[in-house]
Amino acid sequence: MKVATFNINNINKRLPNLLDWLGAAQPDVVCLQELKADDHAFPEAALAHAGYSAVWHGQRTWNGVAILSRGGAPVLTRRALPGDPQDVQVRYIEAAVDGVLVASIYLPNGNPNPGPKFAYKLAWQQRLAAHAASLMSTGAQVILAGDFNVVPTEADIYQPNKWAGDALVDPQARAQFAQLLEAGWVDGLRAVHPSGPLWTFWAYIRHRWPNDKGLRLDHLLLSPGLAGRLIDAGVDRAVRGMDGASDHAPAWVVLGPERTVARRPRPRMR
């Protein structure tokens, strides 16, 4: 099973880019963020024609998340992150796909920092940690995939001092991300590629794509049971160079088949 995450940055505007990548990469499951489209404007028919079923929660302007599957249809389990019924920003969706619980996450950016938007980011991270803990406690195989809007370490950014003070590299936001790993979630990209740049985002400004001045914002975190199935991981960098591209590139993991434990034969009764 190949599971990918892709901040598409306006699904209708970049639908040709998405369809081209789906055809070339053939992911089995895709978590999309920043749809920038209401529910009724989601391109369900075009994706179905490409072989993908979908669940989605849209929102105009900035947010919106979706999960695509080219096997069985994803079974929706949640359309919002629990913990704050007053939160109307559409940033979380969760579905069961082929025995794996998949979450598509669009964590708040948090800028300007400090300020109300950064406080909202930290509160959202705390809610995510609480829900992640509840998911892990079930023993289910879970993947938390999406744009976390957090650069985990200095190795995940082209030049750390250029972003000092930004919410993406804030020590509190990084600490919240690190706590997920300490709780047992496995960073799929770093588990396969422990060193070296793994950029998933290049800003449109100041020629950052052609100069390869990137950041790693998009992550796939695996529950311990699922991490045992991890075979490969990577970033489809070339997608960022397409005409009209999103400022993000897809990141992905490949999971092997679920392992079964052979039962010992019972001794015969004499």
VMD Tcl script that draws the C-alpha trace (Angstrom):
set ca {
  {0.00 0.00 0.00}
  {1.38 3.39 -1.04}
  {0.06 6.26 1.10}
  {0.78 9.85 0.10}
  {0.09 13.32 1.43}
  {-0.17 16.38 -0.78}
  {-1.06 19.97 0.07}
  {-2.67 20.71 -3.27}
  {-3.18 24.45 -2.59}
  {-6.54 24.74 -4.43}
  {-7.82 21.45 -5.82}
  {-9.78 22.87 -8.73}
  {-7.09 25.27 -9.87}
  {-4.48 22.50 -9.76}
  {-6.67 19.56 -10.76}
  {-4.62 18.86 -13.94}
  {-1.44 18.70 -11.83}
  {-3.12 16.35 -9.36}
  {-4.47 14.05 -12.06}
  {-1.11 13.91 -13.85}
  {0.64 12.97 -10.63}
  {-1.99 10.36 -9.69}
  {-1.57 8.73 -13.09}
  {2.21 8.66 -12.84}
  {2.70 7.81 -9.15}
  {-0.31 5.50 -8.68}
  {-0.66 5.98 -4.91}
  {-3.27 3.76 -3.26}
  {-4.30 6.35 -0.67}
  {-3.87 10.12 -0.85}
  {-4.40 12.69 1.90}
  {-5.06 16.15 0.45}
  {-4.99 19.49 2.23}
  {-5.88 23.09 1.44}
  {-8.68 22.21 -0.98}
  {-9.91 25.82 -1.02}
  {-13.30 24.60 -2.22}
  {-16.72 24.10 -0.66}
  {-18.10 20.58 -0.44}
  {-20.24 20.97 -3.56}
  {-17.22 22.16 -5.61}
  {-15.07 19.09 -4.89}
  {-14.16 17.41 -8.24}
  {-15.57 14.00 -7.32}
  {-16.38 12.98 -10.90}
  {-12.91 13.77 -12.27}
  {-11.26 11.81 -9.48}
  {-13.64 8.88 -9.94}
  {-12.75 8.84 -13.65}
  {-9.09 8.59 -12.55}
  {-10.00 5.57 -10.41}
  {-10.27 7.18 -6.97}
  {-13.10 7.19 -4.45}
  {-13.02 10.01 -1.92}
  {-14.28 11.44 1.33}
  {-13.83 15.15 1.88}
  {-14.71 18.16 3.99}
  {-14.40 21.33 2.02}
  {-14.07 24.98 2.97}
  {-13.67 28.00 0.78}
  {-10.59 30.26 0.88}
  {-7.89 28.46 2.90}
  {-8.81 25.10 4.34}
  {-10.40 21.78 3.38}
  {-9.13 18.20 3.55}
  {-9.80 14.93 1.72}
  {-8.80 11.27 1.56}
  {-8.68 9.44 -1.79}
  {-8.49 5.69 -2.31}
  {-8.16 3.63 -5.49}
  {-9.02 0.35 -3.75}
  {-12.18 0.12 -1.71}
  {-13.98 3.36 -0.91}
  {-12.69 5.06 2.25}
  {-15.07 4.70 5.19}
  {-15.46 8.06 6.91}
  {-14.89 8.00 10.69}
  {-14.39 11.70 11.53}
  {-14.81 15.05 9.77}
  {-13.24 17.19 12.51}
  {-10.59 17.01 15.20}
  {-12.28 16.49 18.59}
  {-11.72 18.73 21.57}
  {-13.26 22.06 20.53}
  {-16.82 22.07 19.15}
  {-16.52 25.82 18.48}
  {-13.67 25.35 15.99}
  {-15.10 25.87 12.50}
  {-11.84 25.63 10.55}
  {-11.80 22.51 8.37}
  {-8.45 20.89 9.05}
  {-8.98 17.20 9.84}
  {-10.67 14.19 8.25}
  {-10.29 10.51 9.10}
  {-11.29 7.32 7.31}
  {-10.67 3.58 7.33}
  {-9.00 2.25 4.18}
  {-8.06 -1.40 3.71}
  {-7.59 -2.06 7.42}
  {-5.67 1.17 8.12}
  {-7.09 4.24 9.82}
  {-5.93 7.26 7.82}
  {-6.06 10.90 8.95}
  {-5.52 13.87 6.64}
  {-4.23 16.83 8.65}
  {-3.85 20.51 7.84}
  {-2.34 21.96 10.99}
  {-2.59 25.76 11.43}
  {0.30 27.86 10.16}
  {0.39 30.03 13.30}
  {1.75 33.27 11.88}
  {2.08 36.01 12.93}
  {3.94 34.77 15.97}
  {3.21 35.65 18.73}
  {-0.48 36.32 18.48}
  {-3.92 34.68 18.45}
  {-3.12 32.57 15.38}
  {-0.08 31.08 17.08}
  {-2.07 30.38 20.24}
  {-4.66 28.61 18.07}
  {-1.88 26.54 16.50}
  {-0.56 25.36 19.86}
  {-4.07 24.55 21.10}
  {-4.75 22.59 17.90}
  {-1.52 20.64 18.34}
  {-2.55 19.76 21.90}
  {-5.91 18.51 20.67}
  {-4.16 16.46 17.98}
  {-1.83 14.91 20.57}
  {-4.79 13.94 22.75}
  {-6.67 12.37 19.85}
  {-3.52 10.63 18.59}
  {-3.06 9.10 22.04}
  {-6.64 7.81 22.01}
  {-6.10 6.27 18.57}
  {-2.87 4.60 19.63}
  {-4.54 3.18 22.74}
  {-6.92 1.17 20.53}
  {-4.04 -0.79 18.99}
  {-5.30 0.06 15.50}
  {-2.92 0.59 12.59}
  {-3.01 4.36 12.06}
  {-1.27 6.90 9.84}
  {-1.40 10.64 10.56}
  {-0.54 12.31 7.26}
  {-0.58 15.89 6.13}
  {0.80 19.39 6.25}
  {1.78 19.80 9.90}
  {3.18 23.32 9.31}
  {6.11 22.39 11.55}
  {9.78 22.07 10.58}
  {10.83 19.39 13.09}
  {14.59 20.09 13.24}
  {17.29 22.33 11.81}
  {18.07 19.54 9.34}
  {14.61 20.02 7.82}
  {15.14 23.55 6.52}
  {17.56 24.99 3.99}
  {18.82 27.84 6.21}
  {17.42 27.99 9.75}
  {18.41 31.56 10.59}
  {16.35 32.90 7.66}
  {13.18 31.75 9.41}
  {13.96 32.77 12.99}
  {10.79 33.76 14.82}
  {8.49 32.12 12.30}
  {5.75 29.88 13.70}
  {6.96 27.01 11.50}
  {10.20 26.74 13.46}
  {9.00 27.98 16.85}
  {10.44 25.89 19.72}
  {6.98 25.33 21.25}
  {5.56 24.02 17.97}
  {8.61 21.81 17.48}
  {8.30 20.48 21.02}
  {4.67 19.52 20.39}
  {5.71 17.62 17.26}
  {8.56 15.93 19.12}
  {6.11 14.77 21.79}
  {4.20 12.80 19.16}
  {7.41 10.94 18.29}
  {8.19 10.41 21.97}
  {4.72 8.90 22.36}
  {5.65 6.24 19.81}
  {4.60 7.67 16.45}
  {7.21 6.97 13.76}
  {8.26 9.62 11.24}
  {8.00 7.57 8.05}
  {10.25 9.78 5.92}
  {13.06 9.97 8.48}
  {12.79 6.27 9.33}
  {13.81 5.51 5.74}
  {16.04 8.57 5.15}
  {17.59 9.47 8.53}
  {19.80 12.21 7.10}
  {19.85 14.66 4.23}
  {17.29 17.14 2.91}
  {13.72 15.96 2.43}
  {12.08 19.22 1.42}
  {8.34 19.09 0.75}
  {7.68 22.85 0.46}
  {9.31 25.65 -1.50}
  {7.75 29.13 -1.17}
  {6.79 30.94 -4.36}
  {8.84 34.00 -3.37}
  {12.52 34.82 -3.99}
  {13.22 31.96 -6.44}
  {13.15 29.41 -3.65}
  {12.17 26.52 -5.90}
  {14.89 26.96 -8.55}
  {17.44 27.59 -5.79}
  {16.21 24.53 -3.83}
  {15.56 26.54 -0.68}
  {13.01 24.22 0.85}
  {11.48 23.08 4.12}
  {10.00 19.80 5.35}
  {6.44 20.57 6.47}
  {4.57 17.47 5.26}
  {4.80 14.34 7.37}
  {3.51 10.79 7.59}
  {3.47 9.51 11.17}
  {2.88 5.79 11.66}
  {1.56 4.02 14.74}
  {4.02 1.43 16.10}
  {2.14 -1.52 14.61}
  {1.97 0.08 11.20}
  {5.62 1.18 11.29}
  {6.61 -2.49 11.17}
  {5.19 -2.60 7.65}
  {7.24 0.36 6.37}
  {9.23 -0.52 3.22}
  {10.03 2.78 1.51}
  {9.36 6.51 1.62}
  {10.13 9.60 -0.40}
  {9.13 12.95 -1.86}
  {8.03 13.47 -5.47}
  {10.03 16.66 -5.89}
  {9.46 16.98 -9.62}
  {5.78 17.73 -9.05}
  {6.79 21.11 -7.57}
  {8.37 22.04 -10.89}
  {5.25 21.50 -12.99}
  {3.50 24.46 -14.60}
  {1.00 25.94 -12.17}
  {2.27 23.74 -9.35}
  {1.37 23.85 -5.68}
  {4.14 25.16 -3.44}
  {4.22 21.67 -1.86}
  {5.32 18.34 -3.32}
  {3.73 14.98 -2.46}
  {5.39 12.88 0.23}
  {4.69 9.17 0.54}
  {5.37 5.88 2.29}
  {5.06 2.31 1.03}
  {3.70 -0.30 3.43}
  {4.12 -4.02 3.05}
  {1.40 -6.57 3.77}
  {0.20 -7.00 7.31}
  {2.23 -9.58 9.14}
  {0.46 -12.52 10.69}
  {1.74 -14.53 13.62}
  {1.68 -18.26 13.01}
  {-0.14 -20.20 15.67}
  {1.62 -23.11 17.28}
  {-0.21 -26.41 16.88}
  {-1.88 -27.59 20.03}
  {-0.41 -30.78 21.51}
  {-2.53 -33.85 20.98}
  {-4.33 -35.25 23.97}
  {-3.42 -38.82 24.77}
}
mol new
graphics top color blue
foreach p $ca { graphics top sphere $p radius 0.5 }
foreach p [lrange $ca 0 end-1] q [lrange $ca 1 end] { graphics top cylinder $p $q radius 0.2 }
display resetview
